[in-house]
Amino acid sequence: MNLWYWGGYGLAKFLAGIFFRFRVRHRERRILRGPVIIAMNHQSYLDPPLAGIAAGREVFYLTRKTLLGTPGLGWLLPKLNVVPVDQEGNDRSALKALMRILKAGQATVVFPEGARTLDGNLGPALPGLGFVIAKTRVPVLPMRIFGAREALPRGSGRFRLRPITIVIGEPIRFTEADLQPGGKELYGRLSERVMEAIAALRLE
């Protein structure tokens, strides 16, 4: 058991409840064992820990290797299951890291859009997620976060006390038929299917 991770989990859950009235809807849909990709829209820097809380299990995250050069973070983040990747030039390092995590039977959080939203709208999914789905065939658990942008907008360094909710969707289990036809358009098609599932989630 990673005591650093679960200590951080407990602290994040406590603070999220106090400051953001954090709620998770449809917990019964979670996948609590085995490899799974947790795919969520990206609104703010609050998203990764809140996705981890919603997952209800130990999860792994990817981050830029350069972030570990920040004093203190280089020591702390790896203890919190944050895996550094080299994003210079292409995302091959990130894709390999994701597949290593999944092949080890673990869960990982992925943001299909890649970057945080500027206006609150959902963006298009990048094909990298589809590549990992095609290579690993692991289930995908779609989630949608509401309120994180209002609590900590992109470009702002100030928290606002706003309610945040994550809605969990039905798991997506891809079949062999989903991988046909193949070709260069397959990865984009798989990623977009996940993004469509995220977009379909509502607060109501």
Contacts in CASP RR format, 6 or more apart in sequence:
PFRMAT RR
TARGET T0000
AUTHOR 0000-0000-0000
METHOD contacts of the structure
MODEL  1
MNLWYWGGYGLAKFLAGIFFRFRVRHRERRILRGPVIIAMNHQSYLDPPL
AGIAAGREVFYLTRKTLLGTPGLGWLLPKLNVVPVDQEGNDRSALKALMR
ILKAGQATVVFPEGARTLDGNLGPALPGLGFVIAKTRVPVLPMRIFGARE
ALPRGSGRFRLRPITIVIGEPIRFTEADLQPGGKELYGRLSERVMEAIAA
LRLE
2 58 0 8 1.000
2 79 0 8 1.000
2 81 0 8 1.000
4 79 0 8 1.000
4 80 0 8 1.000
5 58 0 8 1.000
5 79 0 8 1.000
5 80 0 8 1.000
5 81 0 8 1.000
6 58 0 8 1.000
8 80 0 8 1.000
9 52 0 8 1.000
9 53 0 8 1.000
12 49 0 8 1.000
12 50 0 8 1.000
12 53 0 8 1.000
13 22 0 8 1.000
13 53 0 8 1.000
16 22 0 8 1.000
16 49 0 8 1.000
16 50 0 8 1.000
16 53 0 8 1.000
16 164 0 8 1.000
19 159 0 8 1.000
19 161 0 8 1.000
20 46 0 8 1.000
20 151 0 8 1.000
20 161 0 8 1.000
20 162 0 8 1.000
20 163 0 8 1.000
20 164 0 8 1.000
21 163 0 8 1.000
21 164 0 8 1.000
22 50 0 8 1.000
22 53 0 8 1.000
22 163 0 8 1.000
22 164 0 8 1.000
22 165 0 8 1.000
22 166 0 8 1.000
23 163 0 8 1.000
23 164 0 8 1.000
23 165 0 8 1.000
23 166 0 8 1.000
24 53 0 8 1.000
24 54 0 8 1.000
24 165 0 8 1.000
24 166 0 8 1.000
24 168 0 8 1.000
25 165 0 8 1.000
25 166 0 8 1.000
25 167 0 8 1.000
25 168 0 8 1.000
25 203 0 8 1.000
26 167 0 8 1.000
26 168 0 8 1.000
26 169 0 8 1.000
27 54 0 8 1.000
27 56 0 8 1.000
27 168 0 8 1.000
29 141 0 8 1.000
29 168 0 8 1.000
29 169 0 8 1.000
29 170 0 8 1.000
29 171 0 8 1.000
30 54 0 8 1.000
30 55 0 8 1.000
30 56 0 8 1.000
30 57 0 8 1.000
30 141 0 8 1.000
30 168 0 8 1.000
31 107 0 8 1.000
31 139 0 8 1.000
31 141 0 8 1.000
31 171 0 8 1.000
32 56 0 8 1.000
32 57 0 8 1.000
33 57 0 8 1.000
34 105 0 8 1.000
34 106 0 8 1.000
34 107 0 8 1.000
35 101 0 8 1.000
35 102 0 8 1.000
35 103 0 8 1.000
35 104 0 8 1.000
35 105 0 8 1.000
35 106 0 8 1.000
35 107 0 8 1.000
35 136 0 8 1.000
35 138 0 8 1.000
35 139 0 8 1.000
36 102 0 8 1.000
36 107 0 8 1.000
36 108 0 8 1.000
36 138 0 8 1.000
36 139 0 8 1.000
36 140 0 8 1.000
36 141 0 8 1.000
36 171 0 8 1.000
37 98 0 8 1.000
37 102 0 8 1.000
37 107 0 8 1.000
37 108 0 8 1.000
37 110 0 8 1.000
37 129 0 8 1.000
37 132 0 8 1.000
37 133 0 8 1.000
37 138 0 8 1.000
37 139 0 8 1.000
37 140 0 8 1.000
37 141 0 8 1.000
38 51 0 8 1.000
38 52 0 8 1.000
38 55 0 8 1.000
38 59 0 8 1.000
38 107 0 8 1.000
38 108 0 8 1.000
38 109 0 8 1.000
38 110 0 8 1.000
38 140 0 8 1.000
38 141 0 8 1.000
38 143 0 8 1.000
39 110 0 8 1.000
39 111 0 8 1.000
39 112 0 8 1.000
39 129 0 8 1.000
39 140 0 8 1.000
39 141 0 8 1.000
39 142 0 8 1.000
39 143 0 8 1.000
39 194 0 8 1.000
39 198 0 8 1.000
40 47 0 8 1.000
40 51 0 8 1.000
40 109 0 8 1.000
40 110 0 8 1.000
40 111 0 8 1.000
40 142 0 8 1.000
40 143 0 8 1.000
40 144 0 8 1.000
40 145 0 8 1.000
40 166 0 8 1.000
40 198 0 8 1.000
41 111 0 8 1.000
41 112 0 8 1.000
41 113 0 8 1.000
41 117 0 8 1.000
41 122 0 8 1.000
41 123 0 8 1.000
41 143 0 8 1.000
41 144 0 8 1.000
41 145 0 8 1.000
41 198 0 8 1.000
42 111 0 8 1.000
42 113 0 8 1.000
42 114 0 8 1.000
42 115 0 8 1.000
42 116 0 8 1.000
42 117 0 8 1.000
43 116 0 8 1.000
43 117 0 8 1.000
43 120 0 8 1.000
43 145 0 8 1.000
43 147 0 8 1.000
43 148 0 8 1.000
43 149 0 8 1.000
43 154 0 8 1.000
44 116 0 8 1.000
44 148 0 8 1.000
44 149 0 8 1.000
44 151 0 8 1.000
44 152 0 8 1.000
44 153 0 8 1.000
44 154 0 8 1.000
45 116 0 8 1.000
45 152 0 8 1.000
46 148 0 8 1.000
46 151 0 8 1.000
46 152 0 8 1.000
46 164 0 8 1.000
47 111 0 8 1.000
47 116 0 8 1.000
47 145 0 8 1.000
47 148 0 8 1.000
48 61 0 8 1.000
48 109 0 8 1.000
50 145 0 8 1.000
50 148 0 8 1.000
50 164 0 8 1.000
50 166 0 8 1.000
51 59 0 8 1.000
51 109 0 8 1.000
51 143 0 8 1.000
51 145 0 8 1.000
51 166 0 8 1.000
52 59 0 8 1.000
52 109 0 8 1.000
54 143 0 8 1.000
54 166 0 8 1.000
54 168 0 8 1.000
55 107 0 8 1.000
55 109 0 8 1.000
55 141 0 8 1.000
57 107 0 8 1.000
58 81 0 8 1.000
58 106 0 8 1.000
58 107 0 8 1.000
59 81 0 8 1.000
59 106 0 8 1.000
59 107 0 8 1.000
59 108 0 8 1.000
59 109 0 8 1.000
60 81 0 8 1.000
60 82 0 8 1.000
60 83 0 8 1.000
60 101 0 8 1.000
60 106 0 8 1.000
60 107 0 8 1.000
60 108 0 8 1.000
60 109 0 8 1.000
61 80 0 8 1.000
61 81 0 8 1.000
61 82 0 8 1.000
61 83 0 8 1.000
61 108 0 8 1.000
61 109 0 8 1.000
62 82 0 8 1.000
62 83 0 8 1.000
62 84 0 8 1.000
62 85 0 8 1.000
62 94 0 8 1.000
62 97 0 8 1.000
62 98 0 8 1.000
62 108 0 8 1.000
62 110 0 8 1.000
63 77 0 8 1.000
63 82 0 8 1.000
63 83 0 8 1.000
63 84 0 8 1.000
63 85 0 8 1.000
64 84 0 8 1.000
64 85 0 8 1.000
64 87 0 8 1.000
65 84 0 8 1.000
65 85 0 8 1.000
65 86 0 8 1.000
65 87 0 8 1.000
67 73 0 8 1.000
67 74 0 8 1.000
67 77 0 8 1.000
67 84 0 8 1.000
68 74 0 8 1.000
68 77 0 8 1.000
68 78 0 8 1.000
68 84 0 8 1.000
77 84 0 8 1.000
78 84 0 8 1.000
83 97 0 8 1.000
83 101 0 8 1.000
85 91 0 8 1.000
85 93 0 8 1.000
85 94 0 8 1.000
85 97 0 8 1.000
86 93 0 8 1.000
87 93 0 8 1.000
87 94 0 8 1.000
91 128 0 8 1.000
95 128 0 8 1.000
95 131 0 8 1.000
95 132 0 8 1.000
98 108 0 8 1.000
98 110 0 8 1.000
98 132 0 8 1.000
99 132 0 8 1.000
99 135 0 8 1.000
99 136 0 8 1.000
101 107 0 8 1.000
101 108 0 8 1.000
102 108 0 8 1.000
102 132 0 8 1.000
102 136 0 8 1.000
102 138 0 8 1.000
103 136 0 8 1.000
110 129 0 8 1.000
110 132 0 8 1.000
112 125 0 8 1.000
112 126 0 8 1.000
112 129 0 8 1.000
112 191 0 8 1.000
112 194 0 8 1.000
112 195 0 8 1.000
112 198 0 8 1.000
113 122 0 8 1.000
113 123 0 8 1.000
113 124 0 8 1.000
113 125 0 8 1.000
113 126 0 8 1.000
113 195 0 8 1.000
114 126 0 8 1.000
116 149 0 8 1.000
116 154 0 8 1.000
117 123 0 8 1.000
117 149 0 8 1.000
117 154 0 8 1.000
118 154 0 8 1.000
120 149 0 8 1.000
122 195 0 8 1.000
122 198 0 8 1.000
122 199 0 8 1.000
123 195 0 8 1.000
124 192 0 8 1.000
124 195 0 8 1.000
125 188 0 8 1.000
125 191 0 8 1.000
125 192 0 8 1.000
125 194 0 8 1.000
125 195 0 8 1.000
126 191 0 8 1.000
127 187 0 8 1.000
127 188 0 8 1.000
127 191 0 8 1.000
128 187 0 8 1.000
128 188 0 8 1.000
128 191 0 8 1.000
129 187 0 8 1.000
129 190 0 8 1.000
129 191 0 8 1.000
129 194 0 8 1.000
130 186 0 8 1.000
130 187 0 8 1.000
130 188 0 8 1.000
130 189 0 8 1.000
130 190 0 8 1.000
130 191 0 8 1.000
130 194 0 8 1.000
131 187 0 8 1.000
133 140 0 8 1.000
133 174 0 8 1.000
133 190 0 8 1.000
133 191 0 8 1.000
133 194 0 8 1.000
134 179 0 8 1.000
134 186 0 8 1.000
134 187 0 8 1.000
134 190 0 8 1.000
137 174 0 8 1.000
139 171 0 8 1.000
139 172 0 8 1.000
139 173 0 8 1.000
139 174 0 8 1.000
140 171 0 8 1.000
140 172 0 8 1.000
140 174 0 8 1.000
140 194 0 8 1.000
140 197 0 8 1.000
141 168 0 8 1.000
141 169 0 8 1.000
141 171 0 8 1.000
141 172 0 8 1.000
142 168 0 8 1.000
142 169 0 8 1.000
142 170 0 8 1.000
142 172 0 8 1.000
142 194 0 8 1.000
142 197 0 8 1.000
142 198 0 8 1.000
142 201 0 8 1.000
143 166 0 8 1.000
143 167 0 8 1.000
143 168 0 8 1.000
143 169 0 8 1.000
143 198 0 8 1.000
143 201 0 8 1.000
144 166 0 8 1.000
144 167 0 8 1.000
144 169 0 8 1.000
144 198 0 8 1.000
144 199 0 8 1.000
144 201 0 8 1.000
145 164 0 8 1.000
145 165 0 8 1.000
145 166 0 8 1.000
146 164 0 8 1.000
146 165 0 8 1.000
146 166 0 8 1.000
146 167 0 8 1.000
146 203 0 8 1.000
147 162 0 8 1.000
147 163 0 8 1.000
147 164 0 8 1.000
147 165 0 8 1.000
148 164 0 8 1.000
150 160 0 8 1.000
150 162 0 8 1.000
151 159 0 8 1.000
151 160 0 8 1.000
151 161 0 8 1.000
151 162 0 8 1.000
151 164 0 8 1.000
152 158 0 8 1.000
152 159 0 8 1.000
152 160 0 8 1.000
165 203 0 8 1.000
167 201 0 8 1.000
167 202 0 8 1.000
167 203 0 8 1.000
168 201 0 8 1.000
169 197 0 8 1.000
169 201 0 8 1.000
170 197 0 8 1.000
172 193 0 8 1.000
172 194 0 8 1.000
172 197 0 8 1.000
174 190 0 8 1.000
178 190 0 8 1.000
178 193 0 8 1.000
179 186 0 8 1.000
179 190 0 8 1.000
END
